[in-house]
Structure formats: C-alpha cells, structure tokens
Amino acid sequence: MFDRDHWKEIFSSLKKNKWRTFFTAFGVFWGIFMLIVMVGSGAGLRNGVSAGLGDFATNSMFVWTQRTTKAYKGFNEGRHFLFDNEDTKALKNNFPQIKYLAPRLQGGSGNGNDNVVNGLKSGSFNMYGDAPVWNKIDPAIITKGRFLNNIDVDKKRKVVVIGDYVRKVMFDKDEEAIGKYLRIQGVYFQVVGIFKPVASNINFGGDKEKSVFMPYTTMQQVYNYGNSVHWYAITGVDGVPIANIENDIIEYLAKRHSVDPTDKEAFGFFNLGAEFKKISGLFTGINFLIWIVGIGTLLAGVIGISNIMLVIIKERTQEIGIQRAIGATPLKIISQIISESIILTTSAGYIGLLLGVGVIELVNKALVAQGTGGGGGENIFKNPEVDFNIALAALGILIISGVFAGLIPAIKAVKIKPIDALRAE
C-alpha cells in the first residue's frame, strides 16, 4: 500500500488525461460541496427558529374563556365567563402533572391613548398582571433590578417590571429608572425591574418590550377586576407532554363553570408543545431531504468516476496484461485501481468539503456583520454551521464511495487474461 512505485503509477495514470480527470472529479466535488452547504443552511434555519423560541417552556399550553355556544344547566348560550383565583387553587391541587401554572390578566393598552405617564413623558403600552412563575415559562433577561416575587403578589404591591423599550420612552437616556414611579392609568407604580425578552418569536398580546408587568393580585384590586383571571399559561412536569393533560384540564374547568362538556367554542387554547413537536418534525424532514439530495448528487459523481475508471481500464488493457504476465497478483491490480479511485474521489471531495465549510463561514460572518446572524436580532436564519461529526461522516462517505467506485472496474481488470490483454490494440 505504501510502495513508492505504486503511487507513482497512480499519479501518472491520473495525469495522462488531466481534463478527463478534472471533470470526473468535479461531480464528486460538487456533490460534497452541495451537501455541506445544505447541511449548514439547514442548521442556520434551525438555529434561527430556536433562537426565536429562546428559553420559552415549549411543553406548555395556554387556555382562556370565550362565549358559550350551548345552553347548559339553566344558563343560556352566549354566556361570557372568566376564570378566577379559586380555579388557580383548584388546578394546583388537582393536577400534579402541572409544573408551572401562571394566571395572567391583560389590561388595556390605552386604545390609542397614552396609559403610562412620567412627568411630561407618556406612552401607550401593554399591561399585564402576572405571577412570578411567568418568568419561568417565558424567561426574560433582567437587565436591572428584579422580576416580580411572591411577596409582591401576597401583599398586592404597586410595583412594575418594564420592558427596555418602555424605559427608553419614559426615562431620559442616563436617568435611573429603578425606584422611580410611573402613573399607569391614574395609579402610581414603582419600577423594580427592567427586562429584555428572549423568545422574540412568541408573543401573547403584543410586543413584550413594549409591556409593563405588575402582580396580578394588584391589578385585580387596583383596576376592579375582582378575583378574575383572563387566561392561564400551564407547563407540564418533565416527561409528561402537555397534550396528555390538555383535555383533562379543559374538561375540569368546564365542569367548574357549568359549561356543556361538548361545547368546543367555550374555551380558547393553544398547545405550544404540539406546535413545537411539529416544528421539530419539520426540521427532521428537512435534514432527511438534505441528506437524500446531497448523497444522491454525490452518488451521481461517484458513478461518473466508476464509468471513467472502466474507460481507463479499457485503455490500459495491455499495461494490465503485462503486469499480470510478469507476476502481478490480482490483489495488486485491484489495490491499484481502487487506490486511484479513492484518491480521485477523496481529493475532489475534500476540496468540496473545505469550500463548503468556507462558504458557510463567510455567510455566518456576513450575517453577524449585519447584526442578524450572531447572538442578537430576530432573523429566522442564524449561525449557519457544520457539525464536526457531520464533516467526519462526509469524509467517511467519500472514502467508502471511492472504494465502491473502483471496485467494479478493479474486478473487471483482474478478469483480463494476460494473453488476451497483450493482443489488445
């Protein structure tokens, strides 16, 4: 295998017809190049979507009330009802499969009128009444101060956590917002935290950076919501898909509020876990398609090399006959042919691999320079990359492909009888 003359013969054979060697190798080069580019692009798409989800608890569902469409237990159809604090307690006590339960109220956004005031500054922003557990379901980066805590909820404190955009609008550039007060729909609240959202692709009710969060119990009391809850965010415990308890939760809430169990319009709900599963399945399908197309393109190149090797064998019939006549073993002939095929395939593929990775890196740098492909931004395409294991797998495919590309020509070569080969023209 490491015979110097052996390798000189191989390179001499490949150099005899440079253009034929080039165009033969190009098929393999293009196949591996496209495979790497497509794999990197698929990773960029996956990373972009994943970045948009941030650390959002994907095993979650959201449920809210709507008008009933069926009469039930003396109630007319078209009845509007709301959840309440007793529902919160009941869900916690009756569903051990629930990991996080976050009641939420959604206040008015001003309807075009400014609902948040600070001196001469004012703005119209989303208002939410939340529990501290909300930040475990939809985590936010607290840039200053803190998020809501249980003491805020229990004591119904008039405190708010505001989005970074709200801070920029309501306070001067170098002004310290923590500890200051904002008048929100006529009531003063102290700012205890500033946040930036992580999950940019998931919004419920509006842009999160343009929002203010206050304890839901405070919102209930200050703005006369009583003990109402507008909707719940619910996350299942680890290992329990939220879809397994979704129907049980809705049926339980329907029973508590005397809603016909067959009334499918009485509750609105959104199962993020199911949607996330669909997205995961989509990316699995995309990756499968990428590999099918990439390997198919690579296979076409390998078949081309195999065909060219058959032509080369025919051209070298006399040479092979002489080698057999002077004592060359079939193994030597086979190893030489397969070695030529492996070198041709691996060299072309390796160049394609390097250029493919280079293109992916250039695209990544361009995206980072534009502020859309690195750690920030809301672009759906982010951090295209090629996993090292995939690169190794591609290299392994090249070597195996080289063996198979040369195997048929090699077998044909050893079947040539020395006497017939010497007579060939």
C-alpha positions as CSV (number, residue, x, y, z in Angstrom):
1,M,0.0,0.0,0.0
2,F,2.9,2.3,0.7
3,D,5.0,1.2,-2.2
4,R,6.5,4.4,-3.8
5,D,6.4,3.0,-7.4
6,H,2.7,2.0,-6.8
7,W,1.8,5.6,-6.0
8,K,3.9,7.0,-8.9
9,E,1.9,4.7,-11.2
10,I,-1.4,6.0,-9.8
11,F,-0.5,9.7,-10.2
12,S,1.0,9.1,-13.6
13,S,-2.3,7.4,-14.7
14,L,-4.4,10.4,-13.4
15,K,-2.1,12.9,-15.2
16,K,-2.3,11.3,-18.6
17,N,-5.7,13.0,-19.3
18,K,-5.9,16.0,-17.0
19,W,-9.2,17.4,-18.3
20,R,-10.9,14.0,-18.1
21,T,-9.6,13.7,-14.5
22,F,-10.8,17.2,-13.7
23,F,-14.4,16.8,-15.0
24,T,-14.7,13.3,-13.4
25,A,-13.6,14.6,-10.1
26,F,-15.9,17.7,-10.4
27,G,-19.0,15.5,-9.9
28,V,-17.8,14.4,-6.5
29,F,-16.6,17.9,-5.6
30,W,-20.0,19.4,-6.4
31,G,-21.9,16.6,-4.6
32,I,-20.0,17.1,-1.3
33,F,-20.0,20.9,-1.7
34,M,-23.7,21.0,-2.0
35,L,-24.2,18.5,0.8
36,I,-22.2,20.7,3.2
37,V,-23.8,23.9,2.1
38,M,-27.3,22.4,2.5
39,V,-26.5,20.9,5.9
40,G,-25.1,24.3,7.1
41,S,-28.1,26.1,5.8
42,G,-30.5,23.7,7.5
43,A,-28.6,24.3,10.7
44,G,-28.9,28.1,10.2
45,L,-32.6,27.8,9.8
46,R,-33.0,25.6,12.8
47,N,-30.8,27.9,14.9
48,G,-32.8,30.9,13.8
49,V,-36.1,29.3,14.8
50,S,-34.6,28.0,18.1
51,A,-33.3,31.5,18.9
52,G,-36.7,32.9,18.3
53,L,-38.1,30.5,20.9
54,G,-35.4,31.4,23.4
55,D,-35.8,29.6,26.7
56,F,-39.6,29.5,26.4
57,A,-41.1,26.4,28.1
58,T,-42.1,24.6,24.9
59,N,-44.1,21.9,26.9
60,S,-46.8,24.5,27.5
61,M,-50.4,25.3,26.8
62,F,-52.5,28.4,27.1
63,V,-56.2,28.5,27.8
64,W,-58.8,31.3,28.1
65,T,-62.5,31.6,28.1
66,Q,-64.9,32.5,25.3
67,R,-68.6,32.8,24.9
68,T,-70.6,29.6,25.2
69,T,-72.4,28.3,22.2
70,K,-74.7,25.8,24.1
71,A,-77.2,26.2,26.8
72,Y,-76.4,24.2,29.9
73,K,-77.7,23.8,33.5
74,G,-80.1,26.7,33.2
75,F,-77.5,29.0,31.6
76,N,-78.3,30.4,28.1
77,E,-75.9,30.1,25.2
78,G,-73.7,33.1,24.5
79,R,-72.8,33.4,28.2
80,H,-69.4,35.0,28.9
81,F,-67.5,33.9,31.9
82,L,-64.0,34.2,33.4
83,F,-61.6,32.1,35.4
84,D,-60.9,33.2,39.0
85,N,-58.4,32.7,41.8
86,E,-60.3,29.6,43.0
87,D,-59.6,28.0,39.7
88,T,-56.0,28.7,40.2
89,K,-56.0,26.9,43.6
90,A,-58.1,24.0,42.2
91,L,-55.8,23.4,39.3
92,K,-52.7,23.3,41.6
93,N,-54.4,20.9,43.9
94,N,-55.9,18.5,41.4
95,F,-53.2,18.3,38.7
96,P,-49.9,17.1,39.9
97,Q,-48.8,16.8,36.3
98,I,-48.6,20.6,36.2
99,K,-45.1,22.0,36.7
100,Y,-45.8,25.7,36.3
101,L,-49.2,27.4,36.5
102,A,-49.3,31.1,35.7
103,P,-52.5,33.1,36.0
104,R,-52.5,36.3,33.9
105,L,-54.6,39.4,33.4
106,Q,-54.3,41.6,30.4
107,G,-55.2,45.2,31.0
108,G,-56.0,47.9,28.4
109,S,-53.2,49.1,26.2
110,G,-54.6,52.6,26.0
111,N,-56.6,52.0,22.8
112,G,-54.5,54.7,21.1
113,N,-54.4,56.8,24.2
114,D,-51.4,57.0,26.4
115,N,-51.8,54.9,29.5
116,V,-48.4,55.3,31.1
117,V,-47.1,58.8,32.3
118,N,-43.9,60.0,33.8
119,G,-43.9,63.8,34.1
120,L,-44.0,65.2,30.6
121,K,-43.4,61.8,29.0
122,S,-46.2,59.4,28.1
123,G,-46.8,56.4,26.1
124,S,-49.3,53.6,25.2
125,F,-48.0,50.2,26.4
126,N,-49.3,46.7,27.1
127,M,-50.3,46.0,30.7
128,Y,-50.1,42.5,32.3
129,G,-51.0,41.2,35.7
130,D,-48.6,38.3,36.3
131,A,-47.3,35.8,38.9
132,P,-43.5,35.3,39.4
133,V,-43.8,31.9,37.8
134,W,-44.5,33.6,34.5
135,N,-40.7,34.3,34.2
136,K,-40.1,30.5,34.3
137,I,-42.4,29.9,31.4
138,D,-41.3,32.8,29.3
139,P,-37.9,33.8,30.7
140,A,-36.7,37.4,30.2
141,I,-33.3,38.9,30.7
142,I,-33.5,41.2,33.7
143,T,-31.1,44.0,32.8
144,K,-31.6,45.9,36.0
145,G,-33.4,45.3,39.3
146,R,-35.6,42.2,39.6
147,F,-38.7,40.4,38.4
148,L,-41.9,40.1,40.4
149,N,-41.8,37.9,43.5
150,N,-44.3,36.1,45.8
151,I,-44.2,38.9,48.4
152,D,-45.3,41.4,45.7
153,V,-48.3,39.1,44.9
154,D,-49.2,38.3,48.5
155,K,-49.1,42.0,49.6
156,K,-50.5,43.3,46.4
157,R,-47.6,45.7,46.0
158,K,-47.8,48.5,43.4
159,V,-44.7,47.6,41.6
160,V,-43.9,47.0,37.9
161,V,-41.3,45.4,35.8
162,I,-40.9,47.3,32.4
163,G,-39.6,46.4,29.0
164,D,-36.4,48.1,27.8
165,Y,-38.4,50.0,25.2
166,V,-40.7,51.4,27.9
167,R,-37.6,52.6,29.8
168,K,-36.2,54.3,26.7
169,V,-39.5,56.1,26.1
170,M,-40.4,57.0,29.7
171,F,-37.0,58.0,31.0
172,D,-34.0,60.1,29.9
173,K,-31.0,58.2,28.4
174,D,-28.9,58.4,31.6
175,E,-31.8,58.5,34.0
176,E,-32.0,55.7,36.6
177,A,-35.4,54.1,36.3
178,I,-35.2,51.7,39.2
179,G,-37.0,53.1,42.2
180,K,-38.9,55.8,40.2
181,Y,-42.6,55.9,39.8
182,L,-44.8,55.6,36.7
183,R,-48.5,56.6,36.6
184,I,-50.3,53.8,34.9
185,Q,-54.0,54.5,34.2
186,G,-54.0,57.0,37.0
187,V,-52.3,54.8,39.6
188,Y,-48.6,55.2,40.6
189,F,-46.4,52.1,40.5
190,Q,-42.7,51.8,41.4
191,V,-40.3,50.4,38.9
192,V,-38.4,47.5,40.4
193,G,-37.0,45.9,37.2
194,I,-36.2,46.3,33.6
195,F,-36.2,43.4,31.2
196,K,-35.4,42.3,27.6
197,P,-37.3,39.4,26.1
198,V,-35.5,36.3,25.0
199,A,-38.2,34.5,23.0
200,S,-38.7,37.0,20.2
201,N,-40.9,34.8,18.0
202,I,-43.5,34.1,20.7
203,N,-45.8,37.0,21.7
204,F,-49.1,36.8,23.5
205,G,-51.0,40.1,23.5
206,G,-48.3,42.3,21.9
207,D,-44.7,43.2,21.8
208,K,-43.1,42.2,25.1
209,E,-40.5,45.0,25.1
210,K,-43.5,47.5,25.0
211,S,-45.0,46.0,28.1
212,V,-45.3,46.5,31.8
213,F,-45.7,43.6,34.3
214,M,-47.4,44.0,37.7
215,P,-48.6,41.5,40.3
216,Y,-51.9,40.0,39.1
217,T,-53.4,40.5,42.5
218,T,-52.5,44.2,42.4
219,M,-54.2,44.5,39.0
220,Q,-57.3,42.7,40.3
221,Q,-57.6,45.1,43.2
222,V,-56.5,48.4,41.7
223,Y,-58.4,48.1,38.4
224,N,-61.5,46.4,39.8
225,Y,-61.1,43.0,38.2
226,G,-62.3,41.3,41.4
227,N,-60.7,37.9,41.5
228,S,-60.9,37.3,37.8
229,V,-58.1,35.7,35.8
230,H,-58.1,36.2,32.0
231,W,-56.0,33.2,31.0
232,Y,-53.6,30.6,32.2
233,A,-50.2,29.5,31.0
234,I,-49.6,25.9,32.0
235,T,-46.5,23.8,31.7
236,G,-46.3,20.0,32.2
237,V,-43.8,18.3,34.5
238,D,-40.7,16.9,32.9
239,G,-41.5,13.7,31.0
240,V,-45.3,14.5,30.7
241,P,-46.3,16.0,27.4
242,I,-48.8,18.8,27.9
243,A,-51.0,17.2,25.3
244,N,-51.6,14.3,27.8
245,I,-53.4,16.6,30.2
246,E,-54.8,19.3,27.9
247,N,-58.3,17.8,27.5
248,D,-58.5,16.9,31.2
249,I,-57.7,20.5,32.2
250,I,-60.3,21.9,29.9
251,E,-63.0,19.4,31.0
252,Y,-62.2,20.2,34.6
253,L,-62.6,23.9,34.0
254,A,-65.8,23.4,32.1
255,K,-67.3,21.4,35.0
256,R,-66.3,24.2,37.5
257,H,-68.0,26.8,35.4
258,S,-71.1,24.8,34.4
259,V,-70.2,24.7,30.7
260,D,-71.5,22.0,28.4
261,P,-68.6,19.5,28.1
262,T,-69.4,19.2,24.3
263,D,-69.2,23.0,23.8
264,K,-65.9,23.2,21.9
265,E,-66.1,27.0,21.5
266,A,-66.4,27.9,25.2
267,F,-62.6,27.7,25.7
268,G,-59.8,29.0,23.5
269,F,-56.5,27.2,23.9
270,F,-53.1,27.0,22.2
271,N,-50.8,24.0,22.7
272,L,-47.2,25.2,22.2
273,G,-46.0,21.7,22.9
274,A,-47.8,20.3,19.9
275,E,-46.6,23.1,17.7
276,F,-43.0,22.7,18.8
277,K,-43.3,18.9,18.0
278,K,-44.5,19.9,14.5
279,I,-41.5,22.2,14.1
280,S,-39.1,19.5,15.3
281,G,-40.7,17.0,12.9
282,L,-40.3,19.6,10.1
283,F,-36.6,20.0,10.7
284,T,-36.2,16.3,10.9
285,G,-37.8,16.0,7.5
286,I,-35.7,18.9,6.1
287,N,-32.5,17.2,7.3
288,F,-33.6,13.9,5.8
289,L,-34.3,15.6,2.5
290,I,-31.0,17.4,2.6
291,W,-29.1,14.1,3.0
292,I,-31.1,12.4,0.4
293,V,-30.4,15.1,-2.2
294,G,-26.8,15.6,-1.1
295,I,-26.0,11.9,-1.2
296,G,-27.9,11.5,-4.5
297,T,-25.8,14.2,-6.0
298,L,-22.6,12.7,-4.6
299,L,-23.7,9.2,-5.9
300,A,-24.0,10.6,-9.4
301,G,-20.4,11.9,-9.2
302,V,-19.2,8.5,-7.8
303,I,-21.0,6.7,-10.7
304,G,-19.2,9.1,-13.1
305,I,-15.9,8.2,-11.6
306,S,-16.7,4.4,-11.8
307,N,-17.6,4.8,-15.5
308,I,-14.4,6.7,-16.2
309,M,-12.4,4.1,-14.4
310,L,-13.9,1.5,-16.7
311,V,-12.8,3.5,-19.7
312,I,-9.3,3.8,-18.2
313,I,-9.2,0.1,-17.6
314,K,-10.0,-0.5,-21.3
315,E,-7.3,1.9,-22.3
316,R,-4.7,0.2,-20.1
317,T,-5.6,-3.4,-21.1
318,Q,-2.2,-4.1,-22.5
319,E,-0.5,-2.5,-19.5
320,I,-2.5,-4.7,-17.1
321,G,-1.8,-7.7,-19.2
322,I,2.0,-7.1,-19.0
323,Q,1.7,-6.6,-15.2
324,R,-0.1,-9.9,-14.9
325,A,2.4,-11.6,-17.2
326,I,5.4,-10.6,-15.1
327,G,3.8,-11.8,-11.9
328,A,1.5,-9.0,-10.6
329,T,-1.1,-10.6,-8.4
330,P,-4.9,-9.9,-8.7
331,L,-4.7,-8.2,-5.3
332,K,-2.1,-5.8,-6.6
333,I,-4.2,-4.9,-9.6
334,I,-7.3,-4.4,-7.5
335,S,-5.5,-2.3,-4.9
336,Q,-4.0,-0.1,-7.6
337,I,-7.4,0.5,-9.3
338,I,-9.2,1.1,-6.0
339,S,-6.4,3.4,-4.8
340,E,-6.7,5.5,-8.0
341,S,-10.5,5.7,-7.4
342,I,-10.1,6.6,-3.7
343,I,-7.5,9.3,-4.4
344,L,-9.7,10.9,-7.1
345,T,-12.8,10.7,-5.0
346,T,-11.3,11.8,-1.7
347,S,-9.2,14.6,-3.2
348,A,-12.2,16.1,-5.0
349,G,-14.5,15.6,-2.1
350,Y,-12.1,17.1,0.4
351,I,-11.8,20.2,-1.7
352,G,-15.6,20.4,-1.9
353,L,-15.7,19.9,1.9
354,L,-13.3,22.7,2.6
355,L,-15.0,25.1,0.2
356,G,-18.4,24.2,1.5
357,V,-17.4,25.0,5.1
358,G,-15.7,28.1,3.9
359,V,-18.9,29.4,2.2
360,I,-20.9,28.6,5.4
361,E,-18.4,30.6,7.5
362,L,-18.4,33.5,5.1
363,V,-22.2,33.6,5.2
364,N,-22.1,33.5,9.0
365,K,-19.7,36.4,9.2
366,A,-21.8,38.4,6.8
367,L,-24.9,37.8,9.0
368,V,-23.0,38.7,12.2
369,A,-21.7,41.9,10.5
370,Q,-25.3,42.8,9.6
371,G,-26.4,42.1,13.2
372,T,-28.8,39.4,12.1
373,G,-26.9,36.1,12.4
374,G,-25.0,36.3,15.7
375,G,-26.4,36.4,19.2
376,G,-28.9,39.1,18.5
377,G,-31.6,40.0,16.1
378,E,-34.8,38.3,15.1
379,N,-33.7,36.8,11.8
380,I,-35.1,33.4,11.1
381,F,-31.7,32.4,9.7
382,K,-28.9,32.5,12.2
383,N,-25.5,30.9,12.9
384,P,-25.2,28.5,9.9
385,E,-22.8,25.8,10.9
386,V,-21.5,22.4,10.0
387,D,-21.1,20.0,12.9
388,F,-17.6,18.4,13.1
389,N,-19.1,14.9,13.3
390,I,-21.0,15.6,10.0
391,A,-17.8,16.7,8.4
392,L,-16.2,13.4,9.5
393,A,-19.2,11.4,8.3
394,A,-18.9,13.2,4.9
395,L,-15.2,12.3,4.7
396,G,-16.1,8.7,5.6
397,I,-18.7,8.6,2.8
398,L,-16.1,9.9,0.4
399,I,-13.6,7.1,1.2
400,I,-16.3,4.4,1.0
401,S,-17.6,5.9,-2.2
402,G,-14.1,5.8,-3.6
403,V,-13.8,2.1,-2.8
404,F,-17.2,1.3,-4.5
405,A,-16.4,3.5,-7.5
406,G,-13.2,1.5,-8.1
407,L,-14.5,-2.0,-7.1
408,I,-16.3,-2.8,-10.4
409,P,-13.5,-1.6,-12.7
410,A,-11.0,-3.4,-10.5
411,I,-12.9,-6.7,-10.7
412,K,-13.1,-6.2,-14.5
413,A,-9.4,-5.6,-14.6
414,V,-8.4,-8.8,-12.9
415,K,-10.6,-10.8,-15.2
416,I,-8.5,-9.8,-18.1
417,K,-6.3,-12.8,-19.2
418,P,-2.7,-11.8,-19.8
419,I,-2.6,-13.4,-23.3
420,D,-5.8,-11.5,-24.4
421,A,-4.5,-8.3,-22.9
422,L,-1.3,-8.5,-24.9
423,R,-3.2,-9.0,-28.1
424,A,-5.5,-6.0,-27.4
425,E,-5.0,-2.8,-29.5
